[in-house]
Amino acid sequence: MVVAAAAAPLTLQADEITNWTAWWERSKKYTLAIAEAMPAADYSFAPFGSGAAEAVRSGDGARTFGQVMQHIGQAEGFYLGRFGKGTAPAAPQNDASKAATVKYLNEMFDWSISVVRQLTPADLDNPVSGGRGPAMTGLDLLLNAMVHTAHTRGYSDMYLRNKGVKPPTYQV
């Protein structure tokens, strides 16, 4: 009886990891649907400014659609890379085309899903370097990664609508 009670939290956390994996799989599917919805010719579209790094940093410009989508992947690597479960795929250098971006997102989400699948209940509880910020738990890292992806992916709707493309419907 005592053994069963002690094992219950671990079972719940193992189920939690399965749930997180499913969330990442859904996030991949939706993100790729958005990436595929934008015509290749419009991947260089920025709603204002040039998409140049300095203009984006200063607030005088916006990322291009391709840059926004690649930024999602780069942030996945930043957050999930903190678990030390493998090296994230490198973002395309100086190529934010549709072909390069969709390929990168597929590779990045496959890597991300593999990282989440490798997590243990201890990984969710242990402190992990936050990179630029304070240390956080593994669960905090997962939440930050998912929130960042959803937040950034939300911009893509406006990019698509500005180009006359109806965004894909969100699937829970």
Secondary structure, DSSP 4 states (H G I P E B T S, - for coil): -HHHHHHHHHHHHHHHHHHHHHHHHHHHHHHHHHHHHS-GGGTT--SSS---HHHHHHTSS---HHHHHHHHHHHHHHHHGGG-SSPPPPPPSS---HHHHHHHHHHHHHHHHHHHHH--HHHHHSEE--TTS--EEHHHHHHHHHHHHHHHHHHHHHHHHHTT-PPPPP--
